[in-house]
Amino acid sequence: MLATPPNRLSFSGHESFQCRNLWLKKGYDFAKANRSFTDEDAVVELGVGKNMVNAIRFWMKAFGLTKDDSDAPNELADKLFNDNNGWDP
């Protein structure tokens, strides 16, 4: 990623993936399981390439679905994607 001012995210070169169908739900489920996008096995667990793991993390932050200081899902993410009572499980 490029150096940017705080609270501003950007892609560079090979990381410029558009947000794909189900990435936000996949990222939510992964983060909800107390997993980190920087884990060595994140590629295997998410079933995507390394650059796509970075892209999922980026889009989770860009859509405001993670807490400011971590990759953990925030209240909005829970309201959207929770399997039991989410708006779009």
PDB file of N, CA, C and O in Angstrom:
ATOM      1  N   MET A   1       0.835  -1.181   0.000  1.00  0.00           N
ATOM      2  CA  MET A   1       0.000   0.000   0.000  1.00  0.00           C
ATOM      3  C   MET A   1       0.879   1.243   0.000  1.00  0.00           C
ATOM      4  O   MET A   1       1.999   1.227   0.509  1.00  0.00           O
ATOM      5  N   LEU A   2       0.376   2.274  -0.554  1.00  0.00           N
ATOM      6  CA  LEU A   2       1.093   3.537  -0.594  1.00  0.00           C
ATOM      7  C   LEU A   2       0.973   4.263   0.729  1.00  0.00           C
ATOM      8  O   LEU A   2       0.006   4.069   1.465  1.00  0.00           O
ATOM      9  N   ALA A   3       1.939   5.087   1.030  1.00  0.00           N
ATOM     10  CA  ALA A   3       1.851   5.918   2.222  1.00  0.00           C
ATOM     11  C   ALA A   3       0.778   6.972   1.992  1.00  0.00           C
ATOM     12  O   ALA A   3       0.839   7.739   1.031  1.00  0.00           O
ATOM     13  N   THR A   4      -0.198   7.000   2.878  1.00  0.00           N
ATOM     14  CA  THR A   4      -1.302   7.944   2.748  1.00  0.00           C
ATOM     15  C   THR A   4      -1.590   8.568   4.102  1.00  0.00           C
ATOM     16  O   THR A   4      -1.172   8.043   5.135  1.00  0.00           O
ATOM     17  N   PRO A   5      -2.304   9.688   4.098  1.00  0.00           N
ATOM     18  CA  PRO A   5      -2.677  10.296   5.380  1.00  0.00           C
ATOM     19  C   PRO A   5      -3.527   9.324   6.197  1.00  0.00           C
ATOM     20  O   PRO A   5      -4.148   8.427   5.627  1.00  0.00           O
ATOM     21  N   PRO A   6      -3.567   9.485   7.517  1.00  0.00           N
ATOM     22  CA  PRO A   6      -4.391   8.622   8.367  1.00  0.00           C
ATOM     23  C   PRO A   6      -5.847   8.605   7.896  1.00  0.00           C
ATOM     24  O   PRO A   6      -6.351   9.597   7.370  1.00  0.00           O
ATOM     25  N   ASN A   7      -6.506   7.477   8.089  1.00  0.00           N
ATOM     26  CA  ASN A   7      -7.907   7.276   7.726  1.00  0.00           C
ATOM     27  C   ASN A   7      -8.141   7.308   6.224  1.00  0.00           C
ATOM     28  O   ASN A   7      -9.277   7.473   5.779  1.00  0.00           O
ATOM     29  N   ARG A   8      -7.091   7.154   5.443  1.00  0.00           N
ATOM     30  CA  ARG A   8      -7.256   7.114   3.998  1.00  0.00           C
ATOM     31  C   ARG A   8      -6.529   5.889   3.475  1.00  0.00           C
ATOM     32  O   ARG A   8      -5.329   5.735   3.700  1.00  0.00           O
ATOM     33  N   LEU A   9      -7.247   5.016   2.777  1.00  0.00           N
ATOM     34  CA  LEU A   9      -6.671   3.789   2.259  1.00  0.00           C
ATOM     35  C   LEU A   9      -6.534   3.884   0.748  1.00  0.00           C
ATOM     36  O   LEU A   9      -7.331   4.550   0.088  1.00  0.00           O
ATOM     37  N   SER A  10      -5.531   3.225   0.206  1.00  0.00           N
ATOM     38  CA  SER A  10      -5.394   3.205  -1.245  1.00  0.00           C
ATOM     39  C   SER A  10      -4.724   1.912  -1.685  1.00  0.00           C
ATOM     40  O   SER A  10      -3.985   1.286  -0.926  1.00  0.00           O
ATOM     41  N   PHE A  11      -4.996   1.526  -2.925  1.00  0.00           N
ATOM     42  CA  PHE A  11      -4.367   0.357  -3.528  1.00  0.00           C
ATOM     43  C   PHE A  11      -3.193   0.810  -4.375  1.00  0.00           C
ATOM     44  O   PHE A  11      -3.114   1.966  -4.789  1.00  0.00           O
ATOM     45  N   SER A  12      -2.296  -0.106  -4.621  1.00  0.00           N
ATOM     46  CA  SER A  12      -1.233   0.166  -5.572  1.00  0.00           C
ATOM     47  C   SER A  12      -1.073  -1.042  -6.483  1.00  0.00           C
ATOM     48  O   SER A  12      -1.129  -2.184  -6.026  1.00  0.00           O
ATOM     49  N   GLY A  13      -0.877  -0.791  -7.755  1.00  0.00           N
ATOM     50  CA  GLY A  13      -0.573  -1.807  -8.747  1.00  0.00           C
ATOM     51  C   GLY A  13      -1.385  -3.083  -8.686  1.00  0.00           C
ATOM     52  O   GLY A  13      -2.587  -3.073  -8.954  1.00  0.00           O
ATOM     53  N   HIS A  14      -0.734  -4.188  -8.334  1.00  0.00           N
ATOM     54  CA  HIS A  14      -1.341  -5.510  -8.383  1.00  0.00           C
ATOM     55  C   HIS A  14      -2.436  -5.718  -7.332  1.00  0.00           C
ATOM     56  O   HIS A  14      -3.135  -6.730  -7.388  1.00  0.00           O
ATOM     57  N   GLU A  15      -2.608  -4.810  -6.388  1.00  0.00           N
ATOM     58  CA  GLU A  15      -3.630  -4.964  -5.355  1.00  0.00           C
ATOM     59  C   GLU A  15      -4.930  -4.253  -5.724  1.00  0.00           C
ATOM     60  O   GLU A  15      -5.790  -4.068  -4.862  1.00  0.00           O
ATOM     61  N   SER A  16      -5.086  -3.863  -6.946  1.00  0.00           N
ATOM     62  CA  SER A  16      -6.254  -3.060  -7.333  1.00  0.00           C
ATOM     63  C   SER A  16      -7.453  -3.911  -7.730  1.00  0.00           C
ATOM     64  O   SER A  16      -7.991  -3.751  -8.826  1.00  0.00           O
ATOM     65  N   PHE A  17      -7.874  -4.810  -6.852  1.00  0.00           N
ATOM     66  CA  PHE A  17      -9.034  -5.651  -7.106  1.00  0.00           C
ATOM     67  C   PHE A  17     -10.310  -4.907  -6.730  1.00  0.00           C
ATOM     68  O   PHE A  17     -10.383  -4.290  -5.667  1.00  0.00           O
ATOM     69  N   GLN A  18     -11.302  -4.965  -7.592  1.00  0.00           N
ATOM     70  CA  GLN A  18     -12.612  -4.425  -7.235  1.00  0.00           C
ATOM     71  C   GLN A  18     -13.228  -5.345  -6.180  1.00  0.00           C
ATOM     72  O   GLN A  18     -12.835  -6.505  -6.056  1.00  0.00           O
ATOM     73  N   CYS A  19     -14.178  -4.834  -5.435  1.00  0.00           N
ATOM     74  CA  CYS A  19     -14.839  -5.638  -4.418  1.00  0.00           C
ATOM     75  C   CYS A  19     -15.678  -6.705  -5.122  1.00  0.00           C
ATOM     76  O   CYS A  19     -16.535  -6.385  -5.945  1.00  0.00           O
ATOM     77  N   ARG A  20     -15.435  -7.937  -4.804  1.00  0.00           N
ATOM     78  CA  ARG A  20     -16.113  -9.059  -5.456  1.00  0.00           C
ATOM     79  C   ARG A  20     -17.295  -9.543  -4.631  1.00  0.00           C
ATOM     80  O   ARG A  20     -17.375  -9.326  -3.422  1.00  0.00           O
ATOM     81  N   ASN A  21     -18.206 -10.206  -5.328  1.00  0.00           N
ATOM     82  CA  ASN A  21     -19.395 -10.776  -4.698  1.00  0.00           C
ATOM     83  C   ASN A  21     -18.972 -11.703  -3.543  1.00  0.00           C
ATOM     84  O   ASN A  21     -18.117 -12.570  -3.724  1.00  0.00           O
ATOM     85  N   LEU A  22     -19.556 -11.521  -2.391  1.00  0.00           N
ATOM     86  CA  LEU A  22     -19.357 -12.323  -1.178  1.00  0.00           C
ATOM     87  C   LEU A  22     -18.047 -12.072  -0.434  1.00  0.00           C
ATOM     88  O   LEU A  22     -17.826 -12.694   0.605  1.00  0.00           O
ATOM     89  N   TRP A  23     -17.168 -11.191  -0.914  1.00  0.00           N
ATOM     90  CA  TRP A  23     -15.934 -10.916  -0.184  1.00  0.00           C
ATOM     91  C   TRP A  23     -16.209 -10.318   1.192  1.00  0.00           C
ATOM     92  O   TRP A  23     -15.531 -10.665   2.159  1.00  0.00           O
ATOM     93  N   LEU A  24     -17.182  -9.434   1.294  1.00  0.00           N
ATOM     94  CA  LEU A  24     -17.453  -8.797   2.589  1.00  0.00           C
ATOM     95  C   LEU A  24     -17.960  -9.825   3.591  1.00  0.00           C
ATOM     96  O   LEU A  24     -17.553  -9.808   4.752  1.00  0.00           O
ATOM     97  N   LYS A  25     -18.834 -10.712   3.161  1.00  0.00           N
ATOM     98  CA  LYS A  25     -19.339 -11.774   4.048  1.00  0.00           C
ATOM     99  C   LYS A  25     -18.206 -12.718   4.416  1.00  0.00           C
ATOM    100  O   LYS A  25     -18.078 -13.108   5.577  1.00  0.00           O
ATOM    101  N   LYS A  26     -17.391 -13.085   3.451  1.00  0.00           N
ATOM    102  CA  LYS A  26     -16.256 -13.976   3.697  1.00  0.00           C
ATOM    103  C   LYS A  26     -15.283 -13.320   4.686  1.00  0.00           C
ATOM    104  O   LYS A  26     -14.801 -13.970   5.614  1.00  0.00           O
ATOM    105  N   GLY A  27     -15.003 -12.046   4.481  1.00  0.00           N
ATOM    106  CA  GLY A  27     -14.123 -11.316   5.392  1.00  0.00           C
ATOM    107  C   GLY A  27     -14.722 -11.193   6.778  1.00  0.00           C
ATOM    108  O   GLY A  27     -14.016 -11.309   7.780  1.00  0.00           O
ATOM    109  N   TYR A  28     -16.032 -10.956   6.837  1.00  0.00           N
ATOM    110  CA  TYR A  28     -16.723 -10.862   8.131  1.00  0.00           C
ATOM    111  C   TYR A  28     -16.612 -12.181   8.891  1.00  0.00           C
ATOM    112  O   TYR A  28     -16.217 -12.198  10.056  1.00  0.00           O
ATOM    113  N   ASP A  29     -16.959 -13.280   8.234  1.00  0.00           N
ATOM    114  CA  ASP A  29     -16.908 -14.588   8.898  1.00  0.00           C
ATOM    115  C   ASP A  29     -15.497 -14.912   9.382  1.00  0.00           C
ATOM    116  O   ASP A  29     -15.317 -15.447  10.476  1.00  0.00           O
ATOM    117  N   PHE A  30     -14.506 -14.587   8.566  1.00  0.00           N
ATOM    118  CA  PHE A  30     -13.113 -14.827   8.923  1.00  0.00           C
ATOM    119  C   PHE A  30     -12.724 -14.011  10.148  1.00  0.00           C
ATOM    120  O   PHE A  30     -12.154 -14.546  11.098  1.00  0.00           O
ATOM    121  N   ALA A  31     -13.028 -12.725  10.128  1.00  0.00           N
ATOM    122  CA  ALA A  31     -12.681 -11.844  11.248  1.00  0.00           C
ATOM    123  C   ALA A  31     -13.489 -12.177  12.502  1.00  0.00           C
ATOM    124  O   ALA A  31     -12.981 -12.068  13.618  1.00  0.00           O
ATOM    125  N   LYS A  32     -14.736 -12.578  12.317  1.00  0.00           N
ATOM    126  CA  LYS A  32     -15.602 -12.924  13.456  1.00  0.00           C
ATOM    127  C   LYS A  32     -15.055 -14.150  14.194  1.00  0.00           C
ATOM    128  O   LYS A  32     -15.295 -14.318  15.390  1.00  0.00           O
ATOM    129  N   ALA A  33     -14.328 -14.993  13.483  1.00  0.00           N
ATOM    130  CA  ALA A  33     -13.711 -16.171  14.095  1.00  0.00           C
ATOM    131  C   ALA A  33     -12.381 -15.816  14.772  1.00  0.00           C
ATOM    132  O   ALA A  33     -11.557 -16.688  15.046  1.00  0.00           O
ATOM    133  N   ASN A  34     -12.194 -14.519  15.034  1.00  0.00           N
ATOM    134  CA  ASN A  34     -10.975 -14.006  15.679  1.00  0.00           C
ATOM    135  C   ASN A  34      -9.717 -14.331  14.888  1.00  0.00           C
ATOM    136  O   ASN A  34      -8.660 -14.590  15.465  1.00  0.00           O
ATOM    137  N   ARG A  35      -9.835 -14.317  13.583  1.00  0.00           N
ATOM    138  CA  ARG A  35      -8.699 -14.550  12.698  1.00  0.00           C
ATOM    139  C   ARG A  35      -8.175 -13.203  12.219  1.00  0.00           C
ATOM    140  O   ARG A  35      -8.900 -12.209  12.220  1.00  0.00           O
ATOM    141  N   SER A  36      -6.925 -13.180  11.815  1.00  0.00           N
ATOM    142  CA  SER A  36      -6.304 -11.967  11.300  1.00  0.00           C
ATOM    143  C   SER A  36      -5.968 -12.158   9.831  1.00  0.00           C
ATOM    144  O   SER A  36      -5.538 -13.234   9.416  1.00  0.00           O
ATOM    145  N   PHE A  37      -6.166 -11.109   9.053  1.00  0.00           N
ATOM    146  CA  PHE A  37      -5.839 -11.167   7.634  1.00  0.00           C
ATOM    147  C   PHE A  37      -4.335 -11.305   7.402  1.00  0.00           C
ATOM    148  O   PHE A  37      -3.904 -11.573   6.280  1.00  0.00           O
ATOM    149  N   THR A  38      -3.544 -11.127   8.442  1.00  0.00           N
ATOM    150  CA  THR A  38      -2.096 -11.285   8.322  1.00  0.00           C
ATOM    151  C   THR A  38      -1.628 -12.679   8.745  1.00  0.00           C
ATOM    152  O   THR A  38      -0.432 -12.962   8.682  1.00  0.00           O
ATOM    153  N   ASP A  39      -2.535 -13.550   9.172  1.00  0.00           N
ATOM    154  CA  ASP A  39      -2.166 -14.923   9.520  1.00  0.00           C
ATOM    155  C   ASP A  39      -1.560 -15.625   8.318  1.00  0.00           C
ATOM    156  O   ASP A  39      -1.967 -15.382   7.181  1.00  0.00           O
ATOM    157  N   GLU A  40      -0.587 -16.498   8.565  1.00  0.00           N
ATOM    158  CA  GLU A  40       0.074 -17.210   7.475  1.00  0.00           C
ATOM    159  C   GLU A  40      -0.890 -18.058   6.664  1.00  0.00           C
ATOM    160  O   GLU A  40      -0.710 -18.219   5.457  1.00  0.00           O
ATOM    161  N   ASP A  41      -1.921 -18.606   7.320  1.00  0.00           N
ATOM    162  CA  ASP A  41      -2.865 -19.482   6.609  1.00  0.00           C
ATOM    163  C   ASP A  41      -4.126 -18.756   6.134  1.00  0.00           C
ATOM    164  O   ASP A  41      -5.105 -19.402   5.762  1.00  0.00           O
ATOM    165  N   ALA A  42      -4.111 -17.430   6.141  1.00  0.00           N
ATOM    166  CA  ALA A  42      -5.286 -16.675   5.686  1.00  0.00           C
ATOM    167  C   ALA A  42      -5.613 -16.988   4.228  1.00  0.00           C
ATOM    168  O   ALA A  42      -6.784 -17.036   3.852  1.00  0.00           O
ATOM    169  N   VAL A  43      -4.602 -17.198   3.419  1.00  0.00           N
ATOM    170  CA  VAL A  43      -4.804 -17.529   2.004  1.00  0.00           C
ATOM    171  C   VAL A  43      -5.598 -18.824   1.881  1.00  0.00           C
ATOM    172  O   VAL A  43      -6.542 -18.904   1.095  1.00  0.00           O
ATOM    173  N   VAL A  44      -5.220 -19.828   2.647  1.00  0.00           N
ATOM    174  CA  VAL A  44      -5.895 -21.127   2.600  1.00  0.00           C
ATOM    175  C   VAL A  44      -7.300 -21.017   3.177  1.00  0.00           C
ATOM    176  O   VAL A  44      -8.258 -21.514   2.585  1.00  0.00           O
ATOM    177  N   GLU A  45      -7.423 -20.374   4.317  1.00  0.00           N
ATOM    178  CA  GLU A  45      -8.725 -20.280   4.998  1.00  0.00           C
ATOM    179  C   GLU A  45      -9.747 -19.480   4.186  1.00  0.00           C
ATOM    180  O   GLU A  45     -10.927 -19.830   4.162  1.00  0.00           O
ATOM    181  N   LEU A  46      -9.305 -18.416   3.525  1.00  0.00           N
ATOM    182  CA  LEU A  46     -10.219 -17.603   2.728  1.00  0.00           C
ATOM    183  C   LEU A  46     -10.399 -18.156   1.318  1.00  0.00           C
ATOM    184  O   LEU A  46     -11.363 -17.809   0.635  1.00  0.00           O
ATOM    185  N   GLY A  47      -9.483 -19.011   0.881  1.00  0.00           N
ATOM    186  CA  GLY A  47      -9.587 -19.620  -0.433  1.00  0.00           C
ATOM    187  C   GLY A  47      -9.302 -18.665  -1.582  1.00  0.00           C
ATOM    188  O   GLY A  47      -9.843 -18.819  -2.677  1.00  0.00           O
ATOM    189  N   VAL A  48      -8.454 -17.683  -1.331  1.00  0.00           N
ATOM    190  CA  VAL A  48      -8.083 -16.701  -2.358  1.00  0.00           C
ATOM    191  C   VAL A  48      -6.574 -16.496  -2.313  1.00  0.00           C
ATOM    192  O   VAL A  48      -5.907 -16.989  -1.404  1.00  0.00           O
ATOM    193  N   GLY A  49      -6.038 -15.777  -3.282  1.00  0.00           N
ATOM    194  CA  GLY A  49      -4.617 -15.478  -3.308  1.00  0.00           C
ATOM    195  C   GLY A  49      -4.227 -14.431  -2.278  1.00  0.00           C
ATOM    196  O   GLY A  49      -5.083 -13.759  -1.702  1.00  0.00           O
ATOM    197  N   LYS A  50      -2.913 -14.300  -2.050  1.00  0.00           N
ATOM    198  CA  LYS A  50      -2.395 -13.370  -1.043  1.00  0.00           C
ATOM    199  C   LYS A  50      -2.840 -11.931  -1.303  1.00  0.00           C
ATOM    200  O   LYS A  50      -3.242 -11.224  -0.380  1.00  0.00           O
ATOM    201  N   ASN A  51      -2.765 -11.506  -2.557  1.00  0.00           N
ATOM    202  CA  ASN A  51      -3.175 -10.139  -2.867  1.00  0.00           C
ATOM    203  C   ASN A  51      -4.670  -9.948  -2.661  1.00  0.00           C
ATOM    204  O   ASN A  51      -5.112  -8.855  -2.307  1.00  0.00           O
ATOM    205  N   MET A  52      -5.450 -10.996  -2.879  1.00  0.00           N
ATOM    206  CA  MET A  52      -6.897 -10.899  -2.658  1.00  0.00           C
ATOM    207  C   MET A  52      -7.218 -10.848  -1.164  1.00  0.00           C
ATOM    208  O   MET A  52      -8.200 -10.218  -0.771  1.00  0.00           O
ATOM    209  N   VAL A  53      -6.406 -11.499  -0.325  1.00  0.00           N
ATOM    210  CA  VAL A  53      -6.583 -11.373   1.129  1.00  0.00           C
ATOM    211  C   VAL A  53      -6.426  -9.905   1.513  1.00  0.00           C
ATOM    212  O   VAL A  53      -7.224  -9.368   2.281  1.00  0.00           O
ATOM    213  N   ASN A  54      -5.392  -9.261   0.974  1.00  0.00           N
ATOM    214  CA  ASN A  54      -5.182  -7.834   1.241  1.00  0.00           C
ATOM    215  C   ASN A  54      -6.351  -7.003   0.729  1.00  0.00           C
ATOM    216  O   ASN A  54      -6.750  -6.028   1.366  1.00  0.00           O
ATOM    217  N   ALA A  55      -6.902  -7.388  -0.423  1.00  0.00           N
ATOM    218  CA  ALA A  55      -8.033  -6.660  -0.990  1.00  0.00           C
ATOM    219  C   ALA A  55      -9.280  -6.818  -0.123  1.00  0.00           C
ATOM    220  O   ALA A  55     -10.011  -5.849   0.082  1.00  0.00           O
ATOM    221  N   ILE A  56      -9.534  -8.020   0.387  1.00  0.00           N
ATOM    222  CA  ILE A  56     -10.697  -8.238   1.271  1.00  0.00           C
ATOM    223  C   ILE A  56     -10.546  -7.370   2.514  1.00  0.00           C
ATOM    224  O   ILE A  56     -11.497  -6.717   2.945  1.00  0.00           O
ATOM    225  N   ARG A  57      -9.362  -7.367   3.079  1.00  0.00           N
ATOM    226  CA  ARG A  57      -9.106  -6.526   4.258  1.00  0.00           C
ATOM    227  C   ARG A  57      -9.350  -5.050   3.929  1.00  0.00           C
ATOM    228  O   ARG A  57      -9.980  -4.332   4.705  1.00  0.00           O
ATOM    229  N   PHE A  58      -8.847  -4.604   2.775  1.00  0.00           N
ATOM    230  CA  PHE A  58      -9.046  -3.228   2.338  1.00  0.00           C
ATOM    231  C   PHE A  58     -10.534  -2.900   2.226  1.00  0.00           C
ATOM    232  O   PHE A  58     -10.981  -1.882   2.754  1.00  0.00           O
ATOM    233  N   TRP A  59     -11.302  -3.745   1.548  1.00  0.00           N
ATOM    234  CA  TRP A  59     -12.714  -3.460   1.331  1.00  0.00           C
ATOM    235  C   TRP A  59     -13.512  -3.506   2.631  1.00  0.00           C
ATOM    236  O   TRP A  59     -14.476  -2.756   2.786  1.00  0.00           O
ATOM    237  N   MET A  60     -13.132  -4.368   3.561  1.00  0.00           N
ATOM    238  CA  MET A  60     -13.791  -4.375   4.870  1.00  0.00           C
ATOM    239  C   MET A  60     -13.604  -3.008   5.545  1.00  0.00           C
ATOM    240  O   MET A  60     -14.549  -2.454   6.107  1.00  0.00           O
ATOM    241  N   LYS A  61     -12.398  -2.480   5.486  1.00  0.00           N
ATOM    242  CA  LYS A  61     -12.125  -1.163   6.079  1.00  0.00           C
ATOM    243  C   LYS A  61     -12.806  -0.052   5.281  1.00  0.00           C
ATOM    244  O   LYS A  61     -13.383   0.869   5.859  1.00  0.00           O
ATOM    245  N   ALA A  62     -12.737  -0.140   3.958  1.00  0.00           N
ATOM    246  CA  ALA A  62     -13.295   0.907   3.103  1.00  0.00           C
ATOM    247  C   ALA A  62     -14.811   1.028   3.267  1.00  0.00           C
ATOM    248  O   ALA A  62     -15.353   2.130   3.182  1.00  0.00           O
ATOM    249  N   PHE A  63     -15.499  -0.088   3.502  1.00  0.00           N
ATOM    250  CA  PHE A  63     -16.941  -0.058   3.707  1.00  0.00           C
ATOM    251  C   PHE A  63     -17.307   0.222   5.163  1.00  0.00           C
ATOM    252  O   PHE A  63     -18.488   0.231   5.512  1.00  0.00           O
ATOM    253  N   GLY A  64     -16.313   0.448   6.009  1.00  0.00           N
ATOM    254  CA  GLY A  64     -16.568   0.793   7.412  1.00  0.00           C
ATOM    255  C   GLY A  64     -17.095  -0.374   8.220  1.00  0.00           C
ATOM    256  O   GLY A  64     -17.957  -0.189   9.080  1.00  0.00           O
ATOM    257  N   LEU A  65     -16.591  -1.583   7.959  1.00  0.00           N
ATOM    258  CA  LEU A  65     -17.095  -2.784   8.622  1.00  0.00           C
ATOM    259  C   LEU A  65     -16.162  -3.330   9.695  1.00  0.00           C
ATOM    260  O   LEU A  65     -16.437  -4.374  10.287  1.00  0.00           O
ATOM    261  N   THR A  66     -15.053  -2.624   9.948  1.00  0.00           N
ATOM    262  CA  THR A  66     -14.121  -3.058  10.981  1.00  0.00           C
ATOM    263  C   THR A  66     -13.922  -1.950  12.002  1.00  0.00           C
ATOM    264  O   THR A  66     -14.144  -0.772  11.724  1.00  0.00           O
ATOM    265  N   LYS A  67     -13.499  -2.358  13.181  1.00  0.00           N
ATOM    266  CA  LYS A  67     -13.186  -1.383  14.215  1.00  0.00           C
ATOM    267  C   LYS A  67     -11.943  -0.619  13.797  1.00  0.00           C
ATOM    268  O   LYS A  67     -11.077  -1.160  13.110  1.00  0.00           O
ATOM    269  N   ASP A  68     -11.853   0.634  14.208  1.00  0.00           N
ATOM    270  CA  ASP A  68     -10.768   1.514  13.771  1.00  0.00           C
ATOM    271  C   ASP A  68      -9.380   0.966  14.057  1.00  0.00           C
ATOM    272  O   ASP A  68      -8.467   1.131  13.248  1.00  0.00           O
ATOM    273  N   ASP A  69      -9.214   0.319  15.197  1.00  0.00           N
ATOM    274  CA  ASP A  69      -7.885  -0.098  15.627  1.00  0.00           C
ATOM    275  C   ASP A  69      -7.560  -1.561  15.326  1.00  0.00           C
ATOM    276  O   ASP A  69      -6.513  -2.056  15.742  1.00  0.00           O
ATOM    277  N   SER A  70      -8.448  -2.261  14.604  1.00  0.00           N
ATOM    278  CA  SER A  70      -8.196  -3.676  14.339  1.00  0.00           C
ATOM    279  C   SER A  70      -8.987  -4.144  13.115  1.00  0.00           C
ATOM    280  O   SER A  70      -9.708  -3.370  12.485  1.00  0.00           O
ATOM    281  N   ASP A  71      -8.832  -5.429  12.800  1.00  0.00           N
ATOM    282  CA  ASP A  71      -9.602  -6.041  11.719  1.00  0.00           C
ATOM    283  C   ASP A  71     -10.906  -6.647  12.232  1.00  0.00           C
ATOM    284  O   ASP A  71     -11.650  -7.253  11.460  1.00  0.00           O
ATOM    285  N   ALA A  72     -11.188  -6.491  13.516  1.00  0.00           N
ATOM    286  CA  ALA A  72     -12.397  -7.081  14.099  1.00  0.00           C
ATOM    287  C   ALA A  72     -13.644  -6.406  13.530  1.00  0.00           C
ATOM    288  O   ALA A  72     -13.655  -5.190  13.338  1.00  0.00           O
ATOM    289  N   PRO A  73     -14.695  -7.185  13.258  1.00  0.00           N
ATOM    290  CA  PRO A  73     -15.934  -6.603  12.738  1.00  0.00           C
ATOM    291  C   PRO A  73     -16.558  -5.650  13.752  1.00  0.00           C
ATOM    292  O   PRO A  73     -16.492  -5.886  14.958  1.00  0.00           O
ATOM    293  N   ASN A  74     -17.159  -4.580  13.260  1.00  0.00           N
ATOM    294  CA  ASN A  74     -17.828  -3.635  14.146  1.00  0.00           C
ATOM    295  C   ASN A  74     -19.329  -3.926  14.201  1.00  0.00           C
ATOM    296  O   ASN A  74     -19.797  -4.924  13.654  1.00  0.00           O
ATOM    297  N   GLU A  75     -20.064  -3.055  14.856  1.00  0.00           N
ATOM    298  CA  GLU A  75     -21.501  -3.258  15.049  1.00  0.00           C
ATOM    299  C   GLU A  75     -22.261  -3.279  13.720  1.00  0.00           C
ATOM    300  O   GLU A  75     -23.185  -4.074  13.549  1.00  0.00           O
ATOM    301  N   LEU A  76     -21.882  -2.423  12.790  1.00  0.00           N
ATOM    302  CA  LEU A  76     -22.532  -2.403  11.480  1.00  0.00           C
ATOM    303  C   LEU A  76     -22.350  -3.742  10.767  1.00  0.00           C
ATOM    304  O   LEU A  76     -23.300  -4.276  10.197  1.00  0.00           O
ATOM    305  N   ALA A  77     -21.143  -4.279  10.798  1.00  0.00           N
ATOM    306  CA  ALA A  77     -20.875  -5.575  10.166  1.00  0.00           C
ATOM    307  C   ALA A  77     -21.738  -6.659  10.785  1.00  0.00           C
ATOM    308  O   ALA A  77     -22.279  -7.505  10.073  1.00  0.00           O
ATOM    309  N   ASP A  78     -21.873  -6.642  12.115  1.00  0.00           N
ATOM    310  CA  ASP A  78     -22.726  -7.625  12.790  1.00  0.00           C
ATOM    311  C   ASP A  78     -24.179  -7.488  12.350  1.00  0.00           C
ATOM    312  O   ASP A  78     -24.857  -8.488  12.113  1.00  0.00           O
ATOM    313  N   LYS A  79     -24.653  -6.256  12.242  1.00  0.00           N
ATOM    314  CA  LYS A  79     -26.040  -6.046  11.816  1.00  0.00           C
ATOM    315  C   LYS A  79     -26.266  -6.520  10.381  1.00  0.00           C
ATOM    316  O   LYS A  79     -27.351  -6.998  10.051  1.00  0.00           O
ATOM    317  N   LEU A  80     -25.278  -6.394   9.549  1.00  0.00           N
ATOM    318  CA  LEU A  80     -25.411  -6.824   8.160  1.00  0.00           C
ATOM    319  C   LEU A  80     -25.271  -8.333   7.989  1.00  0.00           C
ATOM    320  O   LEU A  80     -26.114  -8.957   7.345  1.00  0.00           O
ATOM    321  N   PHE A  81     -24.227  -8.927   8.553  1.00  0.00           N
ATOM    322  CA  PHE A  81     -23.816 -10.274   8.170  1.00  0.00           C
ATOM    323  C   PHE A  81     -23.992 -11.369   9.208  1.00  0.00           C
ATOM    324  O   PHE A  81     -23.677 -12.525   8.926  1.00  0.00           O
ATOM    325  N   ASN A  82     -24.481 -11.051  10.392  1.00  0.00           N
ATOM    326  CA  ASN A  82     -24.646 -12.083  11.409  1.00  0.00           C
ATOM    327  C   ASN A  82     -25.578 -13.179  10.888  1.00  0.00           C
ATOM    328  O   ASN A  82     -26.657 -12.888  10.372  1.00  0.00           O
ATOM    329  N   ASP A  83     -25.155 -14.440  11.026  1.00  0.00           N
ATOM    330  CA  ASP A  83     -25.943 -15.560  10.496  1.00  0.00           C
ATOM    331  C   ASP A  83     -27.295 -15.731  11.176  1.00  0.00           C
ATOM    332  O   ASP A  83     -28.230 -16.246  10.562  1.00  0.00           O
ATOM    333  N   ASN A  84     -27.415 -15.316  12.414  1.00  0.00           N
ATOM    334  CA  ASN A  84     -28.671 -15.513  13.153  1.00  0.00           C
ATOM    335  C   ASN A  84     -29.684 -14.398  12.957  1.00  0.00           C
ATOM    336  O   ASN A  84     -30.873 -14.665  12.780  1.00  0.00           O
ATOM    337  N   ASN A  85     -29.225 -13.145  12.987  1.00  0.00           N
ATOM    338  CA  ASN A  85     -30.182 -12.038  12.913  1.00  0.00           C
ATOM    339  C   ASN A  85     -29.685 -10.871  12.064  1.00  0.00           C
ATOM    340  O   ASN A  85     -30.150  -9.744  12.232  1.00  0.00           O
ATOM    341  N   GLY A  86     -28.749 -11.128  11.157  1.00  0.00           N
ATOM    342  CA  GLY A  86     -28.235 -10.071  10.298  1.00  0.00           C
ATOM    343  C   GLY A  86     -29.227  -9.700   9.200  1.00  0.00           C
ATOM    344  O   GLY A  86     -30.101 -10.491   8.847  1.00  0.00           O
ATOM    345  N   TRP A  87     -29.082  -8.504   8.672  1.00  0.00           N
ATOM    346  CA  TRP A  87     -29.952  -8.039   7.601  1.00  0.00           C
ATOM    347  C   TRP A  87     -29.719  -8.790   6.301  1.00  0.00           C
ATOM    348  O   TRP A  87     -30.638  -8.950   5.498  1.00  0.00           O
ATOM    349  N   ASP A  88     -28.479  -9.255   6.089  1.00  0.00           N
ATOM    350  CA  ASP A  88     -28.139  -9.959   4.848  1.00  0.00           C
ATOM    351  C   ASP A  88     -27.164 -11.105   5.140  1.00  0.00           C
ATOM    352  O   ASP A  88     -26.019 -11.088   4.689  1.00  0.00           O
ATOM    353  N   PRO A  89     -27.641 -12.110   5.912  1.00  0.00           N
ATOM    354  CA  PRO A  89     -26.729 -13.182   6.316  1.00  0.00           C
ATOM    355  C   PRO A  89     -26.280 -14.014   5.127  1.00  0.00           C
ATOM    356  O   PRO A  89     -25.509 -14.959   5.291  1.00  0.00           O
TER     357      PRO A  89
END
